Amino acid sequence: MPFLLGGAILSGILEEFLPQSLMTRLLPKNPRTAVVVSGFLGLIFPVCECGIVPVVRRLMRKGLPVSCGVTYMLSAPIVNPLVILSTLAAFRGQAAIEMTALRFGLGLTVAMLAGWIVTYFSPSSILRDEILHSSGEEHTHGDPSRALLDRIQNAAEVAIRDFLDVAVYFVIGAGAASFFTTAVNQEIILPLASSPVLSIASLMGLASVLSVCSTTDAFIAATLTTFPMAAKLAFLVFGPMLDFKLLFLYGAAFSKRFILCLAVGLFLVIGVLCWRLGTLNLGW
């Protein structure tokens, strides 16, 4: 919840103090190149997955293309500098540099791939109606000539509104994650560790159920010593992109059909890539 609040505060600041035309000026004109640049925005605006949705909603309303918004939304919780450092610390003595580099590279690659695919679809098939109708519209309260106190007050009002809007989905997702975490005995997945395919699929499922913040999930993955490194990598990449709370949080900005396609696509792509990496001789 504190990370969600932080994301809402950032969205309020972006709404009031980010110029309307800045997003279009900073990004390259080529849509595919813009997706690549958006993948690295998490290094500038480091937000974990708990607070990413209100920030992305606000940026898209400011004119950020949907493909760039999806890319940033998926990559930011992984390319976050704090996440990089926590992964290095958690896997100390377990090929920490390799795991951190692969998490960063694979997360960035998958996010960009999703963004490139989104460029082929119209925003109306991806965004909720209220986001679609407000996307890119001018906001008079962003006038820099207004008093600073008024602008700060408006930023706070926007933050509160975004926080309450998204918190509904967050509570539902957290409730679902809590139910499955307590109702399902996690020991049932231990026999799956011996199978490369099943181990990857089971840890991706576990990442969804646990819904742990990307800033701390590496410490959990590092303790799963019976599972191969490829499965742990899938846990670390899939979880920040699509866990139970995110499944509901995404509903604040995107259509149900897009969320379903995104969930299936991420599961298959990340699973196959991690399985392929597991077949290589990486010294794991």
N, C-alpha and C positions, 0 to 999 in steps of 0.2 A: 504493500500500500504506500509506503514512503516513496518508492520509485515511481509509482503511478502519479502521486502528487507532484513529484519533481518534473515528470513529463508534462503534466497539466500546466505547471508554472512556466515551463519553457514555451509551451504553446501560446500562453498569454503574452509573453514577451515577444515572440515572433509575430503575433497578430498585430501588436501595437507599434513595435519598433522596426520590424523588417519591411523595407520599402516594397511596394507591390511589384515593381518591375525588376527587382534585384535577382529573383530566381531565374528569370528568362535571360538576364544579362550574363550571369555567371556560368550557366550551363552551355555546352557546345550546341550549335544548331543541329548537328546530325543527331537524330534520336538514339542511335546505337552507341555513339560516343558519349552522349549524355548519360546513358545507363551506366557506362563504365565509371564515369566521374561520380555518379550517385552512390556507387558501391563503396566509395571511400569516405563518404560524408560522415560516417560513424566516427572517424578519427577527429572530425571537427566538432560535431554535435554528438558526443558519446552518451547514448541512452540505451539502457537495457530493455529487454522485451516487455517488462512490466509497464514502462511508460512510453513506449514507442508509438502506440496508436494515436493518442491525442496530438503528438508532434507531427506525425505524417498527415493526419487530417487537416491540421492547420496549414502545413506547407502546401498541400494540394489546393486548398482554398486560396492560397496566395499565388497560385499559378504553376506550382511544380507539376510536370507531366505525370500522369498516372504510372507509367512505366518506371520513371525515376523514383516515385514514391514507394512503389512495391519493392524496388531494388534496395533502397535505403532502409525500409522497414525490415527486410530479411537479413541484411548484412550488418546493420548497426549493432545489434546485440552480440555479434561475434568479433567484429573489428574494433570494438570498444577497447581502448588501451588498458582499462582496468581488468577486462576479461583476459586479455593477452597475458598480463602479469600474473593473474590468479591461476591460469592454466600452467604457466611455467613453474609456479610454486607448488601446485598440486602434484605434478608429475615429476618432481625432482627425483632422480634416480630411476625413472621409467621412460627414458627417451623423451625428456621434457621438450627439448628444442624441436625435435621431429614432430611430436604431437601438436605443439603450439603452431608450428608452421603449416602443418596439414589442416588443422582446424581453421586457421585464418584463410588459407588458400581455397580449401573446399567450400567454406561458407561463402566467400566472395564469389567464387565461380557459380555456385548454385543460384545465388541472389541475382547475379547478372543474367544468367540464363533465363530466370523467371521474368526479369525486366524486358529482355529482348522478345520473349514470347508475347508479353502484354502489349508491345508496340503494334502487334498485328490485330488487336481488338479495339473496338470503340469504348470510350469511357462509360457509356451508358450500359454496357454489358458487365461492367466490373464494379462501379460505385453505387452506393445507395442514392436514392433520388435527392435527398436533402444535401448530400455532399456534391452531387453532380450539378445541381442548380446553383450552388454558391461558389463553385470552383472558378477561380480567376476573377471574380467580381471585385469591383472597387469598393474600398471601405473608407468612408469619410473620416472615421475616428482615428485613422492613422496619420492625420495631418500633423506634421512636425511643429507647426506654429502654435498648437494648443499648449496650455500650461503643462509643465512636467507632472504636477500632482494629478491632473486630470488623466493624463496618459497612463500613469502608474495605476490609478484607480480602475481604468478601463481594462488594463492588462490583468489586474486581479479578478475583475468580474468575468473576463473570458476564461481565465484559469479555473475559477470555481465552476463555471458552466460546463467546461470540458471535463473536469474531474467528475462531476456528478453524472454526466452523460455516460462516461466510460466505466465508472465505478460499478454501475449496475451489471454490466457484462463481466467485470472483474470478479464480483462477488459470486455470480453464478458459476464462473469457471473455477474459482477457488473451491467452491462447495463440491463441484463434481470431482475435482482432483483429490480433495480430502476424503470423499466417500470411497473412491477406488483405492486410494492409498491404504486406508484402514480396513476395507472389506476384502481386498484381494491379498492373499498371502504371497509375498514376493519370493519366497523360497521355491515356488513352483517353477520359476524361470531358471533356476540354477542348473538343472539337467540339460538345458538348451545350450549351455556354454560350449559344448564339444562340437556343435555343428556350426560352421561358418555362417551359413545363411540364416539359420534360426537364431543364432546369437545376435546377429545384427538386427534382425526384425524384433527380437524380444527387448533389446536395450532401447531401441527407438520407441517401442510401446511404453517401456518403463519411463523414459524421459517425458513422454506425454502425460503419463499419470502423475508423476511426482511434481511436475510444473515448478521446478526449482529455477531461481533466477540465474541468468547466465554468468553473473559475477561469482557464483559459488558452486555451480554444478560440476566443475572439474574436480573438486575435492571428493564428491560422491563417486564420480567415474573412476578416479584413481584407486578407490577401495574395492572395486569389482575385479579383483585379481584373477578370478577364475575365467574371465572372459577375454577373448583376444583383443588386441589393440584396435583392430578394424571396427569391432563392435563398440568399443569405447568412443572411437571417433564419430561413429554414427550417432551415439548418444549425445555428444557434445555439439554436433552440427544440427541435428533434427530438433532437439529440445528447444533451443532459443528461437527457432523458426515456427514451430507449431506444437505447442503443448495444449492441455485442456483449457487453461485460462485464455490462451491466445485464440483458441477456436471460437470462444465467445467474444473476446475483445475485438476481433476482426469484424464481427457483426456490426460494430459501431460505424464502420466506414465502407464495407464491401458487401456485395450481394451474396446471398447464400450459395448460388451456383458457382460463383468464383471461389468462395472459400472451400467448397467441396473439391473443385478441380485442383486448387492449390494444395490441399491436404494430400490428395492421392498422388499428385505429381511430385511433391517433395518427398513423400515416403518412397516412391519408386526410384527416383533419380539418386537420392542420397544413399539408399540401400544398395543400388547397383554399383555406384562409384566406390563406396566403402568396401563392398565385396571384392571389387576389382583390385583395389589397393591392397586388400588382405592377401591376394594371390601373388603379389609381387614380393620379392626378397628385399625388405626394407630394414632388416636387422632387428625386427621386433621379436 
